[in-house]
Amino acid sequence: MGAVVSALVTASVAFAPGAAAADVQSKQWYLEPMQAEQMWKVSTGKGIKVAVIDSGVNSRTDSLKGQVLADEVPENVAYGATDDYDGHGTTMAELIAGTGASGGIRGLAPGAKIIPYRIQLEEQPEGEGKRKTATPAEALRAVAETDAQIVSMSFGVSAIYPEVEAAIKHVASKGKLLIAAVGNHGGEFIAYPAAYPYVLGVSSIDESSKVSDFAAYGNYVDLVAPGENIPAYCRPDFSTYCSDSQGTSQATAITAASAALIWSAHPDWTANQVTRALIDTAGRKWAKDKPTQKAGYGTIRPRVVLADPNYDAGDPYSDPLGKWNKKDGEKLVTEIAPSSAAPSPSATGASQGAGSTSADKAAGAGSKAETVSAESSDDSNTMWIALGAAAAVIVIGGAAFAVLRARRAR
C-alpha cells in the first residue's frame, strides 16, 4: 500500500510556540462557541485514551508533555511512533489533548491521553524508515488489543482494502469508537476508512457553520465539526504554528475530543452510547432519520450531553448506525462485558438538536451547511494512504463507487 499526494497546509500567518500564546489560542475560534470552559467544569476527558493513527506524534512539544503514552504502543508497530515526520499527527494530538502549555494548542479534551501510531503515508520520505513503519491494517490490529477507547484517523484512501476493512471490523468488535476524516477533494466521494461500516465519518464546517467547500460529501458523512482556520504546525521542526490550516482532519480530531469529553463523564457507557449521544445532540434543522450528504446528522454539540447529568444514551448494545453498518445481514458481535450500571433516564427534548442558541452559531446549528456547494479544491491536510494509480482508477470507476453509495440511502 503506497500513498496519494496530500499537501501540508501553508499559511500566511505564523506563530512560534511560546512566543505568542494568546495569539495561537485566540485562533482556536471554536472553543468559545462550543462552550469549552463550561464543558471543562464537567469533563476534561480524564481517563480516556485516544489512539491517533497518523504520521506519528511528537511527545516532546510543550503542549503534549505528559499527554502521550508511548509505552502503550504495541512493540510490533512502535517504530517511529513519537517521531512525526511532518507535524500532521502532532497537530491532531494537540487538538485532542493539548494542554496549551507555553503557547501550544489547547486541546478540547486536555484531560485525555494520546496513544501514538505512525503509519506509512505519502509525506514520509522513502527509505528504511518507511519500510519499518506500520501499515494502516497493522496499526489497527494493534490498537484492537489495547485499552484505547477512541481511534482517531485523519487519513484516507479512495479504494477498498480488504485487510483494512477487516481490521476496522475487528477494532469495532472490541467496543472502540472509530472516527475518520471524509476527505478534502470537494467531490461526491468519501474516503476510506470513513466509508467503512462502524466508522463515524466527519466533515468540516467554517465559523458560520457552513460546510467547507473543500470537504468531500456523500452517503458516509455522519457528523460535521470545525475544520477551517485552525492552528496547526506548518514546519516539521515544530517551531511554528500556522493560523489558517484547514481540513476534515482537524474536524475529526475535534470530534474525537468531543467523544472523549462525553465518555469521561459517562465511563460506564459503551461506544454505541457515545455515538448515539453525538448523533442525537447534533445541531440540525432536519429530521434525525434523514441525514444529509453534506452534514450527516449535524454539528457536534457535546455540551448538550454534559449539561444533563441524567442524559439517557439508550441501549448499550444497539448500534445507532446499525441500519447502515450491516452488510448482507451481517451483525457485529462486540467482545465487551455488559455494563453493570444502566444509564439513568432523562428528558430527551434537548437531544433532538431542534433549534440552536447564539452559542451554536459558529459550532452548533448545521442548517447553513446545506447551502454550500462542494466545489473542487486543493487536497490539503488530510493524509492519504498510497495506492497504485491504475488500481485507483479501476476501483473508483467501478465497484468501489457502487459499494460507497449502497450503505446509506438518503
C-alpha positions in Angstrom: 0.0 0.0 0.0 1.6 3.3 -1.0 0.0 6.9 -0.9 -1.8 9.5 -2.9 -0.4 13.1 -2.5 -1.6 15.2 0.4 -0.3 18.7 0.7 0.7 20.1 4.1 -1.1 23.3 4.7 0.8 26.6 4.1 -0.3 29.7 5.8 0.2 33.4 5.7 0.3 34.0 9.4 2.6 32.0 11.7 3.3 32.0 15.4 6.3 30.5 17.3 5.1 28.3 20.2 5.8 30.0 23.5 6.2 33.5 21.9 2.6 34.2 21.2 0.4 32.1 23.4 -2.5 34.4 23.3 -2.3 34.7 19.6 -2.2 31.0 18.9 -5.0 30.1 21.3 -7.2 33.0 20.2 -7.1 31.5 16.8 -9.0 28.4 18.2 -12.2 30.2 17.4 -14.4 27.1 18.0 -13.6 26.8 21.8 -15.9 29.7 22.7 -19.0 28.8 20.7 -18.6 25.2 21.8 -18.5 26.5 25.4 -15.3 24.7 26.2 -14.7 26.4 29.5 -18.2 25.4 30.7 -17.7 21.8 29.5 -14.3 21.5 31.3 -16.1 22.1 34.6 -17.9 18.9 34.0 -15.3 16.9 32.0 -11.8 17.3 30.5 -11.6 13.8 29.0 -9.8 12.4 32.0 -9.4 8.6 32.0 -9.9 8.4 28.2 -7.2 7.2 25.8 -7.3 8.2 22.2 -5.3 6.3 19.6 -4.1 8.7 16.9 -3.2 6.9 13.8 -1.3 9.3 11.6 2.3 10.5 10.8 3.4 9.9 14.4 3.1 12.2 17.4 5.9 14.3 18.8 5.6 13.8 22.6 8.1 16.5 23.3 6.1 19.6 22.4 5.2 21.7 25.4 1.5 21.2 24.9 1.9 17.4 24.8 4.4 16.8 27.6 2.9 14.1 29.8 0.0 13.6 27.4 1.4 10.9 25.2 1.5 7.2 26.3 4.3 6.0 24.0 4.9 3.0 26.2 1.5 1.7 25.5 2.1 1.3 21.7 2.4 -2.4 20.9 6.0 -3.3 20.1 5.3 -4.6 16.7 4.0 -1.2 15.5 6.0 1.1 17.7 8.7 2.1 15.2 8.7 5.9 14.9 5.5 6.4 16.9 6.9 9.6 18.5 8.9 10.7 15.5 6.4 12.7 13.5 7.9 13.4 10.1 5.7 16.4 9.1 3.8 17.6 12.0 0.3 16.5 11.0 -0.1 13.8 13.6 1.2 16.1 16.4 -1.3 18.8 15.4 -4.1 16.2 15.6 -2.9 15.1 19.0 -2.7 18.7 20.3 -6.2 19.5 19.0 -7.5 16.5 21.0 -5.5 16.6 24.2 -3.0 19.5 24.2 -2.6 21.3 27.5 -1.8 24.7 25.9 1.4 25.0 27.9 3.9 27.6 26.7 1.6 28.8 24.0 0.7 25.5 22.4 -2.6 24.5 21.0 -5.2 23.9 23.7 -7.0 20.6 23.1 -10.7 20.2 23.5 -10.1 17.3 25.9 -7.0 18.3 27.8 -7.5 15.5 30.4 -7.4 12.7 27.8 -4.2 10.8 26.8 -2.8 10.0 23.4 -1.5 6.7 22.2 0.5 7.5 19.0 0.7 5.3 15.9 2.8 6.1 12.8 1.6 4.6 9.5 3.0 4.7 6.0 1.8 7.9 4.3 2.9 9.8 1.2 4.6 12.5 3.1 7.0 10.1 4.7 10.4 10.0 3.0 11.2 6.8 1.2 13.8 4.6 2.7 14.3 2.1 5.5 12.3 4.1 8.0 9.2 4.0 5.8 9.6 0.2 5.3 9.7 -0.2 9.1 6.6 1.9 9.6 3.4 0.1 10.2 0.7 -0.2 7.6 -2.8 1.0 8.5 -4.1 -2.5 8.8 -1.2 -3.4 11.1 -1.7 -0.4 13.3 -5.5 -1.0 13.6 -4.9 -4.6 14.5 -2.6 -3.5 17.3 -5.0 -0.8 18.5 -7.6 -3.5 18.9 -5.6 -5.2 21.6 -5.0 -2.1 23.7 -7.3 -0.2 26.1 -7.6 2.9 23.9 -11.3 3.7 23.7 -11.3 6.1 20.7 -9.5 5.7 17.4 -8.9 9.0 15.5 -8.0 8.6 11.8 -7.2 11.7 9.8 -6.1 9.8 6.7 -7.9 8.3 3.8 -7.7 6.3 0.5 -10.2 6.1 -2.4 -10.2 2.3 -2.6 -11.3 -0.6 -0.5 -8.6 -2.7 1.0 -10.0 -6.0 2.5 -7.3 -6.2 5.1 -8.0 -2.6 6.4 -11.8 -3.3 6.3 -11.3 -6.5 8.3 -9.1 -4.7 10.8 -11.7 -1.9 11.2 -14.4 -4.5 12.0 -12.0 -6.2 14.5 -11.4 -2.9 16.3 -15.1 -2.2 16.4 -15.8 -5.6 17.8 -13.6 -4.7 20.8 -16.1 -1.9 21.7 -13.9 1.0 20.5 -15.2 4.1 18.8 -13.7 4.8 15.3 -13.7 8.3 13.8 -12.3 9.2 10.4 -12.0 12.2 8.1 -14.1 12.1 4.9 -11.6 13.8 2.7 -10.8 17.2 1.2 -11.2 16.8 -2.5 -14.6 18.6 -2.6 -16.4 15.9 -4.6 -19.1 13.3 -4.1 -16.8 10.5 -3.0 -16.0 9.8 0.6 -12.6 8.3 1.5 -11.9 5.1 3.4 -11.7 4.3 6.3 -14.5 6.9 6.8 -16.7 5.0 4.4 -16.3 1.6 6.1 -19.0 0.3 8.4 -18.6 1.1 12.1 -16.7 4.3 11.4 -18.1 7.8 12.1 -17.2 9.9 9.0 -16.5 13.6 9.8 -16.7 16.6 7.5 -15.7 20.2 8.1 -17.6 23.5 8.8 -16.3 27.1 9.0 -17.0 29.8 11.6 -20.5 30.4 10.2 -21.5 26.7 10.3 -21.3 26.3 6.5 -19.9 23.0 5.2 -16.4 23.7 3.9 -16.1 24.0 0.1 -13.1 21.5 0.1 -15.0 18.8 2.1 -16.0 15.6 0.4 -19.6 14.7 0.6 -21.9 11.7 0.0 -23.6 8.9 1.8 -20.9 8.4 4.6 -20.8 11.8 6.2 -22.1 11.3 9.7 -21.2 14.5 11.6 -19.6 17.9 10.9 -17.2 19.8 13.2 -14.9 22.9 13.0 -12.2 22.4 10.3 -11.3 25.8 8.9 -8.8 28.4 10.2 -7.4 26.1 12.8 -3.9 26.4 14.2 -1.5 23.7 13.0 2.2 23.0 12.8 3.4 24.3 9.5 7.0 23.1 9.8 8.2 19.6 10.6 10.7 21.0 13.2 7.7 22.1 15.4 9.0 25.6 15.6 5.9 27.4 14.1 2.2 27.2 14.2 0.2 28.5 11.2 -3.1 30.0 12.0 -5.2 29.2 8.9 -4.9 25.4 8.3 -8.0 23.6 7.2 -9.2 20.1 6.6 -11.5 17.3 7.6 -8.5 16.1 9.6 -9.0 18.9 12.1 -12.7 18.3 12.3 -12.0 14.6 13.0 -9.6 15.4 15.9 -12.1 17.8 17.4 -14.9 15.2 17.1 -12.6 12.6 18.8 -12.0 15.1 21.6 -15.8 15.7 21.9 -16.3 11.9 22.3 -13.6 11.8 24.9 -15.4 14.5 27.0 -18.6 12.6 26.9 -17.1 9.2 27.6 -15.1 10.6 30.5 -18.3 11.9 32.1 -20.0 8.6 31.5 -17.3 5.9 31.9 -19.8 3.1 32.0 -21.2 3.9 28.6 -20.3 1.8 25.5 -19.1 3.1 22.2 -22.7 2.7 20.9 -24.0 5.1 23.6 -21.3 7.7 23.0 -22.0 7.5 19.2 -25.7 7.8 19.8 -25.2 10.8 22.1 -23.1 12.6 19.5 -25.8 11.9 16.8 -28.9 12.7 18.9 -27.5 16.0 20.2 -26.0 17.2 16.9 -27.2 20.6 15.8 -29.5 20.3 12.7 -32.8 21.5 11.3 -33.8 18.4 9.5 -35.2 15.0 10.7 -32.7 12.9 12.6 -33.6 9.9 10.5 -32.8 11.8 7.3 -29.1 12.6 7.4 -27.8 14.8 4.6 -25.0 14.1 2.2 -23.0 17.2 3.3 -23.7 17.5 7.0 -24.8 14.0 8.0 -26.7 14.1 11.3 -25.4 17.7 12.0 -22.8 19.6 14.0 -21.3 18.1 17.1 -22.5 19.6 20.4 -21.0 17.6 23.3 -22.1 20.4 25.7 -25.7 19.3 25.4 -24.8 15.8 26.8 -22.5 17.2 29.5 -25.2 19.7 30.6 -27.5 16.9 31.5 -26.1 14.6 34.2 -29.0 12.2 33.7 -28.7 12.0 29.9 -30.1 8.8 28.5 -27.9 7.4 25.8 -30.1 4.4 25.1 -29.4 0.7 24.7 -25.7 0.0 25.3 -25.6 -2.8 22.7 -27.8 -1.4 19.9 -25.7 0.1 17.1 -27.0 3.6 16.3 -25.7 3.2 12.8 -26.7 -0.4 12.5 -29.1 0.4 9.8 -26.2 1.5 7.7 -23.5 -0.8 9.1 -24.9 -4.2 8.4 -23.8 -5.8 5.2 -25.8 -8.7 3.8 -27.4 -9.3 7.1 -24.1 -9.4 9.0 -24.2 -8.4 12.7 -21.2 -7.2 14.6 -20.6 -9.1 17.9 -18.9 -6.8 20.4 -16.4 -8.6 22.6 -17.1 -6.5 25.7 -18.8 -7.3 29.0 -22.2 -5.7 29.7 -22.0 -2.6 31.9 -23.1 -3.1 35.5 -24.7 0.4 35.6 -27.7 1.2 33.5 -28.0 4.7 32.1 -30.3 7.0 34.1 -33.5 8.1 32.5 -33.6 11.7 31.3 -35.7 14.1 29.2 -34.8 13.8 25.6 -36.2 17.0 24.2 -32.8 18.8 24.1 -31.2 15.8 22.5 -33.1 16.1 19.2 -31.0 19.0 18.1 -34.0 21.2 17.2 -33.2 24.8 17.2 -30.0 26.5 18.5 -28.7 29.1 20.8 -26.4 32.0 20.0 -23.5 29.9 21.2 -24.3 27.4 18.3 -23.9 30.0 15.6 -20.3 29.0 14.8 -20.2 25.4 16.0 -23.8 24.3 16.7 -26.5 24.7 14.2 -25.9 22.9 11.0 -28.6 24.4 8.8 -26.4 26.7 6.7 -24.2 23.8 5.7 -26.7 22.6 3.0 -26.5 25.9 1.1 -22.8 25.5 0.4 -21.7 23.8 -2.8 -18.8 21.4 -2.6 -16.5 22.7 -5.4 -13.2 21.1 -6.1 -10.2 22.5 -4.1 -6.7 21.6 -3.0 -6.4 18.4 -1.2 -4.8 19.9 2.0 -4.3 18.4 5.3 -6.0 15.0 5.3 -3.3 12.4 4.9 -3.8 9.8 2.1 -2.7 6.2 2.1 -0.8 5.3 -1.0 -2.1 3.0 -3.8 -1.1 2.5 -7.4 -2.7 5.0 -9.8 -4.0 2.3 -12.1 -5.7 0.5 -9.2 -7.2 3.7 -8.1 -8.8 4.4 -11.4 -10.2 0.9 -11.7 -11.7 0.9 -8.2 -13.0 4.5 -8.3 -14.6 4.0 -11.7 -16.1 0.6 -10.9 -17.1 -1.4 -7.9 -15.9 0.8 -5.0 -18.3 3.7 -6.0 -21.2 1.3 -6.2 -20.4 0.0 -2.7 -19.9 3.5 -1.5 -23.5 4.5 -2.4 -25.1 1.3 -1.1 -24.7 1.8 2.6 -26.9 4.8 3.2 -29.9 5.9 1.1 -30.9 9.4 1.9 
